[in-house]
Amino acid sequence: MAREKIVEQYDVVIIGGGPAGLSAAIYAGRARLNTLLIEKALIGGLATYTNEISNYPGFPNDPKGEEITNLMKEQAKNLGVKFKLTAVSSVDLKGEEKIVETFRNKYVAKTVIIATGGRPRTTGAEAEENYLFDKGISFCATCDAAANTDKHVVVIGSGDAAIEEGMFLTKFASKVTVSVMHDEGIMDCNEIAKQAALANPKMDFVWNTVAKRFEGDGHLDTVVLKNVKTDEEIPIKCDNCFEFIGYLPNSELFEGQIEMTSRKYIPVNEKKETNLDGVFAIGDVTDKWLKQVATAVGDGAIAGTAVERYIAEKEIFDTRIMQKEKPGLIYVYNAIDAEGRDFLAHIESIETQFDTKIVVNRIDTYKSNGLAMKLGLDKVPAVVLTKEGTIMHKLYELNEEEILKYL
């Protein structure tokens, strides 16, 4: 007989415990939301594998990634955030209540923040797994360039990211050897980057090659390339290797429910909202330009704040705006718009005429347009008339007599 799952209720469930998820947890916890963070592997995500982070504001002494994320975790815990170290087995995000299930538990939430991150695409070459992250293979020049000052590094790849990051590495490294799988002079990057790289005296290119094997006693010291035309093995002695052959978002769990790009990233708006009401996405799982701890933390701050606003607005919308007891008049305006401000006097006049027979609500969209969006308004100012909790009319032409006719 199948074991019945334990059901728990939360205001917000955050899936993923990297810097983005931890930042969102801190903001949600500080807003006194009942918050759960679920992480299947290691709290801190890929950042915990970074030996030195030299560009995170406020930490000038090149701390380990784990030091920063441990501080984030403790801060979130002190704010009442709960943590579960387990994998999410399934989600149902389309309903008003969001369902997140693990092997033993079923979590019901008002909102969900997706912070599942991503992973660099690897070459699949022999022994690659022995040297990932702090053992010689890196995926972020911005993070690790300074640690390679006066060293020889190998770059795998010839796309825009590989060539641009490779040129950035030449500001620190003594030599950058680039493995390109195409014939001489052919790269996958844009022409401007290509010409700049070919003219860079610190960059050397090994054409028609892919990674065959990684070698080293405890730490990488040799990248063995293979010529794709002759099968010749070419050993390259080096201090470290950078792989720039793509990035994969961890979005498989949400396929079929949430809108994604062709590359399986989750698109979001400026509030980190997805196409599903009450579902937010942050960090490297989203379609963004720069993937850094600092930008992930910024995403989390936005989502944590947006979730608090969403929950508050939804409660107001359900209990006050769409009340069923009496006919309703909802006036939506922007306080900085003169026309909208001026018409407030007419709304007060209507309210006085009907006394307690109608319920009048005023919504100012200056700081947030969330309630206006829930009402489905194309523009403001506008008047919305309801009956028994159902929208009957939307009026964009502000005329007191016309409103009275409908009432």
Contacts in CASP RR format, 6 or more apart in sequence:
PFRMAT RR
TARGET T0000
AUTHOR 0000-0000-0000
METHOD contacts of the structure
MODEL  1
MAREKIVEQYDVVIIGGGPAGLSAAIYAGRARLNTLLIEKALIGGLATYT
NEISNYPGFPNDPKGEEITNLMKEQAKNLGVKFKLTAVSSVDLKGEEKIV
ETFRNKYVAKTVIIATGGRPRTTGAEAEENYLFDKGISFCATCDAAANTD
KHVVVIGSGDAAIEEGMFLTKFASKVTVSVMHDEGIMDCNEIAKQAALAN
PKMDFVWNTVAKRFEGDGHLDTVVLKNVKTDEEIPIKCDNCFEFIGYLPN
SELFEGQIEMTSRKYIPVNEKKETNLDGVFAIGDVTDKWLKQVATAVGDG
AIAGTAVERYIAEKEIFDTRIMQKEKPGLIYVYNAIDAEGRDFLAHIESI
ETQFDTKIVVNRIDTYKSNGLAMKLGLDKVPAVVLTKEGTIMHKLYELNE
EEILKYL
3 104 0 8 1.000
5 101 0 8 1.000
5 104 0 8 1.000
5 105 0 8 1.000
5 106 0 8 1.000
6 104 0 8 1.000
6 105 0 8 1.000
6 106 0 8 1.000
7 105 0 8 1.000
7 106 0 8 1.000
7 107 0 8 1.000
7 108 0 8 1.000
8 36 0 8 1.000
8 105 0 8 1.000
8 106 0 8 1.000
8 107 0 8 1.000
8 108 0 8 1.000
9 34 0 8 1.000
9 107 0 8 1.000
9 108 0 8 1.000
9 109 0 8 1.000
10 34 0 8 1.000
10 35 0 8 1.000
10 36 0 8 1.000
10 107 0 8 1.000
10 108 0 8 1.000
10 109 0 8 1.000
10 110 0 8 1.000
11 28 0 8 1.000
11 33 0 8 1.000
11 34 0 8 1.000
11 35 0 8 1.000
11 109 0 8 1.000
11 110 0 8 1.000
11 111 0 8 1.000
11 307 0 8 1.000
11 311 0 8 1.000
12 28 0 8 1.000
12 33 0 8 1.000
12 34 0 8 1.000
12 35 0 8 1.000
12 36 0 8 1.000
12 109 0 8 1.000
12 110 0 8 1.000
12 111 0 8 1.000
12 112 0 8 1.000
12 113 0 8 1.000
12 304 0 8 1.000
12 307 0 8 1.000
12 311 0 8 1.000
13 35 0 8 1.000
13 36 0 8 1.000
13 37 0 8 1.000
13 38 0 8 1.000
13 98 0 8 1.000
13 100 0 8 1.000
13 107 0 8 1.000
13 109 0 8 1.000
13 111 0 8 1.000
13 112 0 8 1.000
13 113 0 8 1.000
14 21 0 8 1.000
14 24 0 8 1.000
14 25 0 8 1.000
14 28 0 8 1.000
14 35 0 8 1.000
14 36 0 8 1.000
14 37 0 8 1.000
14 38 0 8 1.000
14 112 0 8 1.000
14 113 0 8 1.000
14 115 0 8 1.000
15 38 0 8 1.000
15 88 0 8 1.000
15 91 0 8 1.000
15 100 0 8 1.000
15 112 0 8 1.000
15 113 0 8 1.000
15 114 0 8 1.000
15 115 0 8 1.000
15 116 0 8 1.000
15 253 0 8 1.000
16 37 0 8 1.000
16 38 0 8 1.000
16 39 0 8 1.000
16 40 0 8 1.000
16 45 0 8 1.000
16 114 0 8 1.000
16 115 0 8 1.000
16 116 0 8 1.000
16 117 0 8 1.000
17 25 0 8 1.000
17 37 0 8 1.000
17 38 0 8 1.000
17 39 0 8 1.000
17 43 0 8 1.000
17 44 0 8 1.000
17 45 0 8 1.000
17 115 0 8 1.000
18 39 0 8 1.000
18 43 0 8 1.000
18 44 0 8 1.000
18 45 0 8 1.000
18 46 0 8 1.000
18 47 0 8 1.000
18 69 0 8 1.000
18 115 0 8 1.000
18 117 0 8 1.000
18 296 0 8 1.000
19 44 0 8 1.000
19 45 0 8 1.000
19 47 0 8 1.000
19 68 0 8 1.000
19 69 0 8 1.000
19 72 0 8 1.000
19 293 0 8 1.000
19 296 0 8 1.000
19 297 0 8 1.000
20 115 0 8 1.000
20 117 0 8 1.000
20 282 0 8 1.000
20 283 0 8 1.000
20 284 0 8 1.000
20 296 0 8 1.000
20 297 0 8 1.000
20 298 0 8 1.000
20 299 0 8 1.000
20 300 0 8 1.000
20 303 0 8 1.000
21 37 0 8 1.000
21 113 0 8 1.000
21 115 0 8 1.000
21 282 0 8 1.000
21 283 0 8 1.000
21 296 0 8 1.000
21 300 0 8 1.000
22 37 0 8 1.000
22 43 0 8 1.000
22 44 0 8 1.000
22 69 0 8 1.000
22 72 0 8 1.000
22 73 0 8 1.000
22 76 0 8 1.000
23 72 0 8 1.000
23 296 0 8 1.000
23 297 0 8 1.000
23 298 0 8 1.000
23 299 0 8 1.000
23 300 0 8 1.000
23 301 0 8 1.000
23 304 0 8 1.000
24 113 0 8 1.000
24 115 0 8 1.000
24 280 0 8 1.000
24 282 0 8 1.000
24 299 0 8 1.000
24 300 0 8 1.000
24 301 0 8 1.000
24 303 0 8 1.000
24 304 0 8 1.000
24 307 0 8 1.000
25 35 0 8 1.000
25 37 0 8 1.000
25 76 0 8 1.000
25 79 0 8 1.000
25 81 0 8 1.000
26 72 0 8 1.000
26 75 0 8 1.000
26 76 0 8 1.000
26 79 0 8 1.000
26 81 0 8 1.000
27 300 0 8 1.000
27 301 0 8 1.000
27 303 0 8 1.000
27 304 0 8 1.000
27 305 0 8 1.000
27 308 0 8 1.000
28 35 0 8 1.000
28 81 0 8 1.000
28 113 0 8 1.000
28 304 0 8 1.000
28 307 0 8 1.000
28 308 0 8 1.000
29 35 0 8 1.000
29 76 0 8 1.000
29 79 0 8 1.000
29 80 0 8 1.000
29 81 0 8 1.000
30 79 0 8 1.000
31 304 0 8 1.000
31 305 0 8 1.000
31 307 0 8 1.000
31 308 0 8 1.000
33 307 0 8 1.000
33 308 0 8 1.000
33 311 0 8 1.000
35 80 0 8 1.000
35 81 0 8 1.000
35 82 0 8 1.000
36 81 0 8 1.000
36 82 0 8 1.000
36 83 0 8 1.000
36 84 0 8 1.000
36 107 0 8 1.000
36 109 0 8 1.000
37 76 0 8 1.000
37 81 0 8 1.000
37 82 0 8 1.000
37 83 0 8 1.000
37 84 0 8 1.000
38 83 0 8 1.000
38 84 0 8 1.000
38 86 0 8 1.000
38 88 0 8 1.000
38 100 0 8 1.000
38 102 0 8 1.000
38 107 0 8 1.000
39 45 0 8 1.000
39 83 0 8 1.000
39 84 0 8 1.000
39 85 0 8 1.000
40 85 0 8 1.000
40 86 0 8 1.000
40 87 0 8 1.000
40 88 0 8 1.000
42 48 0 8 1.000
43 69 0 8 1.000
43 73 0 8 1.000
43 83 0 8 1.000
43 85 0 8 1.000
44 66 0 8 1.000
44 69 0 8 1.000
44 72 0 8 1.000
44 73 0 8 1.000
45 69 0 8 1.000
45 117 0 8 1.000
46 117 0 8 1.000
46 118 0 8 1.000
46 119 0 8 1.000
46 133 0 8 1.000
47 53 0 8 1.000
47 65 0 8 1.000
47 66 0 8 1.000
47 68 0 8 1.000
47 69 0 8 1.000
47 293 0 8 1.000
48 64 0 8 1.000
48 65 0 8 1.000
48 66 0 8 1.000
48 69 0 8 1.000
49 65 0 8 1.000
49 132 0 8 1.000
49 133 0 8 1.000
49 134 0 8 1.000
50 64 0 8 1.000
50 65 0 8 1.000
50 133 0 8 1.000
50 134 0 8 1.000
50 140 0 8 1.000
50 143 0 8 1.000
50 144 0 8 1.000
51 64 0 8 1.000
51 65 0 8 1.000
51 133 0 8 1.000
51 134 0 8 1.000
51 144 0 8 1.000
51 147 0 8 1.000
52 62 0 8 1.000
52 63 0 8 1.000
52 64 0 8 1.000
52 65 0 8 1.000
52 143 0 8 1.000
52 144 0 8 1.000
52 146 0 8 1.000
52 147 0 8 1.000
53 59 0 8 1.000
53 62 0 8 1.000
53 63 0 8 1.000
53 64 0 8 1.000
53 65 0 8 1.000
53 68 0 8 1.000
53 143 0 8 1.000
53 293 0 8 1.000
54 62 0 8 1.000
54 143 0 8 1.000
54 146 0 8 1.000
54 147 0 8 1.000
55 142 0 8 1.000
55 143 0 8 1.000
55 292 0 8 1.000
55 294 0 8 1.000
56 63 0 8 1.000
56 68 0 8 1.000
56 293 0 8 1.000
56 294 0 8 1.000
57 294 0 8 1.000
59 67 0 8 1.000
59 68 0 8 1.000
62 146 0 8 1.000
65 293 0 8 1.000
68 293 0 8 1.000
73 83 0 8 1.000
76 83 0 8 1.000
77 83 0 8 1.000
84 102 0 8 1.000
84 105 0 8 1.000
86 102 0 8 1.000
86 103 0 8 1.000
86 104 0 8 1.000
86 105 0 8 1.000
87 102 0 8 1.000
87 103 0 8 1.000
88 100 0 8 1.000
88 101 0 8 1.000
88 102 0 8 1.000
88 253 0 8 1.000
89 101 0 8 1.000
89 102 0 8 1.000
89 103 0 8 1.000
90 99 0 8 1.000
90 101 0 8 1.000
90 253 0 8 1.000
91 98 0 8 1.000
91 99 0 8 1.000
91 100 0 8 1.000
91 101 0 8 1.000
91 112 0 8 1.000
91 253 0 8 1.000
91 254 0 8 1.000
91 257 0 8 1.000
92 98 0 8 1.000
92 99 0 8 1.000
92 257 0 8 1.000
93 99 0 8 1.000
93 112 0 8 1.000
93 254 0 8 1.000
93 257 0 8 1.000
93 258 0 8 1.000
93 276 0 8 1.000
93 279 0 8 1.000
94 257 0 8 1.000
94 276 0 8 1.000
96 277 0 8 1.000
97 108 0 8 1.000
97 109 0 8 1.000
97 110 0 8 1.000
98 108 0 8 1.000
98 109 0 8 1.000
98 110 0 8 1.000
98 111 0 8 1.000
98 112 0 8 1.000
98 278 0 8 1.000
98 279 0 8 1.000
99 106 0 8 1.000
99 107 0 8 1.000
99 108 0 8 1.000
99 109 0 8 1.000
100 106 0 8 1.000
100 107 0 8 1.000
100 109 0 8 1.000
100 112 0 8 1.000
101 107 0 8 1.000
110 278 0 8 1.000
110 311 0 8 1.000
110 314 0 8 1.000
111 278 0 8 1.000
111 279 0 8 1.000
111 280 0 8 1.000
111 307 0 8 1.000
111 310 0 8 1.000
111 311 0 8 1.000
112 278 0 8 1.000
112 279 0 8 1.000
112 280 0 8 1.000
113 272 0 8 1.000
113 280 0 8 1.000
113 281 0 8 1.000
113 282 0 8 1.000
113 300 0 8 1.000
113 303 0 8 1.000
113 304 0 8 1.000
113 307 0 8 1.000
114 251 0 8 1.000
114 254 0 8 1.000
114 258 0 8 1.000
114 266 0 8 1.000
114 274 0 8 1.000
114 279 0 8 1.000
114 280 0 8 1.000
114 281 0 8 1.000
114 282 0 8 1.000
114 285 0 8 1.000
115 281 0 8 1.000
115 282 0 8 1.000
115 283 0 8 1.000
115 285 0 8 1.000
115 300 0 8 1.000
116 249 0 8 1.000
116 250 0 8 1.000
116 251 0 8 1.000
116 253 0 8 1.000
116 285 0 8 1.000
117 249 0 8 1.000
117 250 0 8 1.000
117 283 0 8 1.000
117 284 0 8 1.000
117 285 0 8 1.000
118 247 0 8 1.000
118 248 0 8 1.000
118 249 0 8 1.000
118 250 0 8 1.000
118 284 0 8 1.000
118 285 0 8 1.000
119 247 0 8 1.000
119 248 0 8 1.000
119 250 0 8 1.000
120 139 0 8 1.000
120 243 0 8 1.000
120 245 0 8 1.000
120 246 0 8 1.000
120 247 0 8 1.000
120 248 0 8 1.000
121 243 0 8 1.000
121 245 0 8 1.000
121 246 0 8 1.000
121 247 0 8 1.000
121 248 0 8 1.000
122 128 0 8 1.000
122 132 0 8 1.000
122 243 0 8 1.000
122 245 0 8 1.000
123 156 0 8 1.000
123 210 0 8 1.000
123 211 0 8 1.000
123 243 0 8 1.000
123 245 0 8 1.000
124 211 0 8 1.000
125 210 0 8 1.000
125 211 0 8 1.000
125 212 0 8 1.000
125 213 0 8 1.000
125 214 0 8 1.000
126 212 0 8 1.000
126 213 0 8 1.000
126 214 0 8 1.000
127 213 0 8 1.000
127 214 0 8 1.000
127 215 0 8 1.000
128 137 0 8 1.000
128 211 0 8 1.000
128 214 0 8 1.000
130 214 0 8 1.000
130 218 0 8 1.000
131 137 0 8 1.000
131 214 0 8 1.000
131 216 0 8 1.000
131 218 0 8 1.000
131 219 0 8 1.000
131 220 0 8 1.000
131 241 0 8 1.000
135 218 0 8 1.000
135 219 0 8 1.000
135 220 0 8 1.000
136 219 0 8 1.000
136 220 0 8 1.000
136 239 0 8 1.000
136 240 0 8 1.000
136 241 0 8 1.000
137 214 0 8 1.000
137 220 0 8 1.000
137 240 0 8 1.000
137 241 0 8 1.000
137 242 0 8 1.000
137 243 0 8 1.000
138 144 0 8 1.000
138 240 0 8 1.000
138 241 0 8 1.000
138 242 0 8 1.000
138 243 0 8 1.000
139 242 0 8 1.000
139 243 0 8 1.000
139 244 0 8 1.000
140 291 0 8 1.000
141 165 0 8 1.000
141 166 0 8 1.000
141 168 0 8 1.000
141 169 0 8 1.000
141 242 0 8 1.000
142 165 0 8 1.000
142 168 0 8 1.000
142 292 0 8 1.000
143 292 0 8 1.000
144 240 0 8 1.000
144 242 0 8 1.000
145 168 0 8 1.000
145 169 0 8 1.000
145 171 0 8 1.000
145 172 0 8 1.000
145 173 0 8 1.000
146 172 0 8 1.000
148 169 0 8 1.000
148 172 0 8 1.000
148 173 0 8 1.000
148 239 0 8 1.000
148 240 0 8 1.000
149 172 0 8 1.000
149 173 0 8 1.000
150 172 0 8 1.000
150 173 0 8 1.000
150 174 0 8 1.000
151 172 0 8 1.000
151 173 0 8 1.000
151 174 0 8 1.000
151 238 0 8 1.000
151 239 0 8 1.000
151 240 0 8 1.000
152 173 0 8 1.000
152 174 0 8 1.000
152 175 0 8 1.000
152 176 0 8 1.000
152 177 0 8 1.000
152 237 0 8 1.000
152 238 0 8 1.000
152 239 0 8 1.000
153 169 0 8 1.000
153 173 0 8 1.000
153 175 0 8 1.000
153 176 0 8 1.000
153 177 0 8 1.000
153 238 0 8 1.000
153 239 0 8 1.000
153 240 0 8 1.000
153 241 0 8 1.000
153 242 0 8 1.000
154 176 0 8 1.000
154 177 0 8 1.000
154 178 0 8 1.000
154 179 0 8 1.000
154 223 0 8 1.000
154 236 0 8 1.000
154 238 0 8 1.000
154 240 0 8 1.000
154 241 0 8 1.000
154 242 0 8 1.000
155 162 0 8 1.000
155 165 0 8 1.000
155 166 0 8 1.000
155 169 0 8 1.000
155 176 0 8 1.000
155 177 0 8 1.000
155 178 0 8 1.000
155 179 0 8 1.000
155 241 0 8 1.000
155 242 0 8 1.000
155 243 0 8 1.000
155 244 0 8 1.000
156 162 0 8 1.000
156 179 0 8 1.000
156 210 0 8 1.000
156 211 0 8 1.000
156 223 0 8 1.000
156 241 0 8 1.000
156 242 0 8 1.000
156 243 0 8 1.000
156 244 0 8 1.000
156 245 0 8 1.000
157 178 0 8 1.000
157 179 0 8 1.000
157 180 0 8 1.000
157 181 0 8 1.000
157 188 0 8 1.000
157 243 0 8 1.000
157 244 0 8 1.000
157 245 0 8 1.000
158 178 0 8 1.000
158 180 0 8 1.000
158 181 0 8 1.000
158 182 0 8 1.000
158 187 0 8 1.000
158 188 0 8 1.000
158 189 0 8 1.000
159 187 0 8 1.000
159 188 0 8 1.000
159 189 0 8 1.000
159 244 0 8 1.000
160 188 0 8 1.000
160 189 0 8 1.000
160 190 0 8 1.000
160 193 0 8 1.000
161 244 0 8 1.000
161 246 0 8 1.000
162 178 0 8 1.000
162 188 0 8 1.000
162 189 0 8 1.000
162 244 0 8 1.000
162 245 0 8 1.000
163 178 0 8 1.000
163 187 0 8 1.000
163 189 0 8 1.000
163 193 0 8 1.000
163 194 0 8 1.000
163 197 0 8 1.000
164 189 0 8 1.000
164 193 0 8 1.000
165 242 0 8 1.000
165 244 0 8 1.000
166 176 0 8 1.000
166 178 0 8 1.000
166 197 0 8 1.000
166 203 0 8 1.000
166 242 0 8 1.000
166 244 0 8 1.000
167 193 0 8 1.000
167 196 0 8 1.000
167 197 0 8 1.000
167 200 0 8 1.000
167 203 0 8 1.000
169 176 0 8 1.000
169 242 0 8 1.000
170 176 0 8 1.000
170 200 0 8 1.000
170 202 0 8 1.000
170 203 0 8 1.000
173 202 0 8 1.000
174 202 0 8 1.000
175 202 0 8 1.000
175 204 0 8 1.000
176 200 0 8 1.000
176 202 0 8 1.000
176 203 0 8 1.000
176 204 0 8 1.000
177 203 0 8 1.000
177 204 0 8 1.000
177 205 0 8 1.000
177 206 0 8 1.000
177 236 0 8 1.000
177 238 0 8 1.000
178 197 0 8 1.000
178 203 0 8 1.000
178 204 0 8 1.000
178 205 0 8 1.000
178 206 0 8 1.000
179 206 0 8 1.000
179 209 0 8 1.000
179 210 0 8 1.000
179 211 0 8 1.000
179 223 0 8 1.000
179 225 0 8 1.000
180 186 0 8 1.000
180 187 0 8 1.000
180 205 0 8 1.000
180 206 0 8 1.000
180 207 0 8 1.000
180 208 0 8 1.000
180 209 0 8 1.000
181 208 0 8 1.000
181 209 0 8 1.000
181 210 0 8 1.000
181 228 0 8 1.000
182 188 0 8 1.000
182 207 0 8 1.000
182 208 0 8 1.000
183 207 0 8 1.000
183 208 0 8 1.000
184 205 0 8 1.000
184 207 0 8 1.000
184 208 0 8 1.000
185 194 0 8 1.000
185 198 0 8 1.000
185 205 0 8 1.000
185 207 0 8 1.000
187 194 0 8 1.000
187 197 0 8 1.000
189 197 0 8 1.000
197 203 0 8 1.000
198 205 0 8 1.000
206 225 0 8 1.000
206 234 0 8 1.000
206 236 0 8 1.000
208 227 0 8 1.000
208 228 0 8 1.000
208 229 0 8 1.000
209 225 0 8 1.000
209 226 0 8 1.000
209 227 0 8 1.000
209 228 0 8 1.000
209 234 0 8 1.000
210 225 0 8 1.000
210 226 0 8 1.000
210 228 0 8 1.000
211 223 0 8 1.000
211 224 0 8 1.000
211 225 0 8 1.000
211 226 0 8 1.000
211 243 0 8 1.000
212 224 0 8 1.000
212 225 0 8 1.000
212 226 0 8 1.000
212 233 0 8 1.000
213 223 0 8 1.000
213 224 0 8 1.000
213 233 0 8 1.000
214 220 0 8 1.000
214 222 0 8 1.000
214 223 0 8 1.000
214 224 0 8 1.000
214 241 0 8 1.000
215 221 0 8 1.000
215 222 0 8 1.000
215 223 0 8 1.000
215 224 0 8 1.000
215 235 0 8 1.000
216 222 0 8 1.000
220 238 0 8 1.000
220 240 0 8 1.000
220 241 0 8 1.000
221 237 0 8 1.000
221 238 0 8 1.000
221 239 0 8 1.000
222 235 0 8 1.000
222 236 0 8 1.000
222 237 0 8 1.000
222 238 0 8 1.000
223 235 0 8 1.000
223 236 0 8 1.000
223 238 0 8 1.000
223 241 0 8 1.000
224 233 0 8 1.000
224 234 0 8 1.000
224 235 0 8 1.000
224 236 0 8 1.000
225 233 0 8 1.000
225 234 0 8 1.000
225 235 0 8 1.000
225 236 0 8 1.000
226 232 0 8 1.000
226 233 0 8 1.000
226 234 0 8 1.000
227 233 0 8 1.000
227 234 0 8 1.000
247 284 0 8 1.000
247 291 0 8 1.000
248 264 0 8 1.000
249 263 0 8 1.000
249 264 0 8 1.000
249 265 0 8 1.000
249 266 0 8 1.000
249 284 0 8 1.000
249 285 0 8 1.000
249 286 0 8 1.000
250 285 0 8 1.000
251 258 0 8 1.000
251 260 0 8 1.000
251 264 0 8 1.000
251 265 0 8 1.000
251 266 0 8 1.000
251 285 0 8 1.000
252 264 0 8 1.000
254 260 0 8 1.000
254 266 0 8 1.000
255 264 0 8 1.000
257 276 0 8 1.000
258 266 0 8 1.000
258 274 0 8 1.000
258 275 0 8 1.000
258 276 0 8 1.000
258 279 0 8 1.000
258 281 0 8 1.000
259 266 0 8 1.000
259 267 0 8 1.000
259 274 0 8 1.000
259 275 0 8 1.000
259 276 0 8 1.000
260 266 0 8 1.000
260 267 0 8 1.000
261 267 0 8 1.000
261 287 0 8 1.000
263 287 0 8 1.000
265 285 0 8 1.000
265 286 0 8 1.000
265 287 0 8 1.000
265 288 0 8 1.000
266 274 0 8 1.000
266 281 0 8 1.000
266 285 0 8 1.000
266 286 0 8 1.000
266 287 0 8 1.000
267 274 0 8 1.000
267 275 0 8 1.000
267 286 0 8 1.000
267 287 0 8 1.000
268 274 0 8 1.000
268 280 0 8 1.000
268 281 0 8 1.000
268 282 0 8 1.000
268 286 0 8 1.000
268 287 0 8 1.000
270 302 0 8 1.000
271 280 0 8 1.000
271 302 0 8 1.000
271 303 0 8 1.000
271 306 0 8 1.000
272 280 0 8 1.000
272 281 0 8 1.000
272 282 0 8 1.000
272 286 0 8 1.000
272 299 0 8 1.000
272 300 0 8 1.000
272 302 0 8 1.000
272 303 0 8 1.000
272 306 0 8 1.000
273 279 0 8 1.000
273 280 0 8 1.000
273 306 0 8 1.000
274 280 0 8 1.000
274 281 0 8 1.000
278 307 0 8 1.000
278 310 0 8 1.000
280 303 0 8 1.000
280 304 0 8 1.000
280 306 0 8 1.000
280 307 0 8 1.000
281 303 0 8 1.000
282 296 0 8 1.000
282 299 0 8 1.000
282 300 0 8 1.000
282 302 0 8 1.000
282 303 0 8 1.000
283 291 0 8 1.000
283 295 0 8 1.000
283 296 0 8 1.000
283 299 0 8 1.000
283 300 0 8 1.000
284 291 0 8 1.000
284 296 0 8 1.000
286 299 0 8 1.000
288 295 0 8 1.000
288 299 0 8 1.000
309 368 0 8 1.000
309 370 0 8 1.000
310 370 0 8 1.000
313 368 0 8 1.000
313 370 0 8 1.000
313 371 0 8 1.000
313 374 0 8 1.000
314 374 0 8 1.000
316 371 0 8 1.000
317 371 0 8 1.000
317 374 0 8 1.000
320 361 0 8 1.000
321 330 0 8 1.000
321 361 0 8 1.000
321 363 0 8 1.000
321 371 0 8 1.000
321 374 0 8 1.000
321 375 0 8 1.000
322 386 0 8 1.000
322 389 0 8 1.000
323 359 0 8 1.000
323 389 0 8 1.000
324 388 0 8 1.000
324 389 0 8 1.000
325 359 0 8 1.000
326 356 0 8 1.000
326 357 0 8 1.000
326 358 0 8 1.000
326 359 0 8 1.000
327 357 0 8 1.000
327 358 0 8 1.000
327 359 0 8 1.000
327 385 0 8 1.000
327 386 0 8 1.000
327 387 0 8 1.000
327 407 0 8 1.000
328 358 0 8 1.000
328 359 0 8 1.000
328 360 0 8 1.000
328 361 0 8 1.000
328 385 0 8 1.000
328 386 0 8 1.000
328 387 0 8 1.000
329 347 0 8 1.000
329 350 0 8 1.000
329 351 0 8 1.000
329 358 0 8 1.000
329 359 0 8 1.000
329 360 0 8 1.000
329 361 0 8 1.000
329 383 0 8 1.000
329 384 0 8 1.000
329 385 0 8 1.000
329 386 0 8 1.000
329 403 0 8 1.000
329 407 0 8 1.000
330 360 0 8 1.000
330 361 0 8 1.000
330 362 0 8 1.000
330 363 0 8 1.000
330 375 0 8 1.000
330 383 0 8 1.000
330 384 0 8 1.000
330 385 0 8 1.000
330 386 0 8 1.000
331 343 0 8 1.000
331 344 0 8 1.000
331 347 0 8 1.000
331 360 0 8 1.000
331 361 0 8 1.000
331 362 0 8 1.000
331 363 0 8 1.000
331 381 0 8 1.000
331 382 0 8 1.000
331 383 0 8 1.000
332 363 0 8 1.000
332 365 0 8 1.000
332 371 0 8 1.000
332 372 0 8 1.000
332 375 0 8 1.000
332 377 0 8 1.000
332 380 0 8 1.000
332 381 0 8 1.000
332 382 0 8 1.000
332 383 0 8 1.000
332 384 0 8 1.000
333 340 0 8 1.000
333 341 0 8 1.000
333 343 0 8 1.000
333 344 0 8 1.000
333 362 0 8 1.000
333 363 0 8 1.000
333 364 0 8 1.000
333 365 0 8 1.000
333 380 0 8 1.000
333 381 0 8 1.000
333 382 0 8 1.000
334 340 0 8 1.000
334 364 0 8 1.000
334 365 0 8 1.000
334 366 0 8 1.000
334 380 0 8 1.000
334 381 0 8 1.000
335 341 0 8 1.000
335 364 0 8 1.000
335 366 0 8 1.000
336 366 0 8 1.000
337 380 0 8 1.000
337 381 0 8 1.000
339 381 0 8 1.000
339 398 0 8 1.000
340 380 0 8 1.000
340 381 0 8 1.000
340 398 0 8 1.000
343 381 0 8 1.000
343 398 0 8 1.000
344 362 0 8 1.000
346 398 0 8 1.000
346 400 0 8 1.000
346 403 0 8 1.000
347 360 0 8 1.000
347 362 0 8 1.000
349 400 0 8 1.000
350 360 0 8 1.000
350 400 0 8 1.000
350 403 0 8 1.000
350 404 0 8 1.000
350 407 0 8 1.000
351 358 0 8 1.000
351 360 0 8 1.000
353 404 0 8 1.000
354 407 0 8 1.000
358 407 0 8 1.000
363 371 0 8 1.000
363 372 0 8 1.000
365 371 0 8 1.000
365 372 0 8 1.000
365 380 0 8 1.000
369 380 0 8 1.000
372 380 0 8 1.000
372 382 0 8 1.000
375 384 0 8 1.000
375 391 0 8 1.000
375 394 0 8 1.000
376 394 0 8 1.000
377 384 0 8 1.000
377 394 0 8 1.000
378 396 0 8 1.000
379 396 0 8 1.000
381 396 0 8 1.000
381 398 0 8 1.000
382 394 0 8 1.000
382 395 0 8 1.000
382 396 0 8 1.000
383 393 0 8 1.000
383 394 0 8 1.000
383 395 0 8 1.000
383 398 0 8 1.000
383 403 0 8 1.000
384 391 0 8 1.000
384 393 0 8 1.000
384 394 0 8 1.000
384 395 0 8 1.000
385 391 0 8 1.000
385 392 0 8 1.000
385 393 0 8 1.000
385 394 0 8 1.000
385 395 0 8 1.000
385 403 0 8 1.000
385 406 0 8 1.000
385 407 0 8 1.000
386 392 0 8 1.000
392 406 0 8 1.000
393 406 0 8 1.000
395 402 0 8 1.000
395 403 0 8 1.000
395 406 0 8 1.000
END
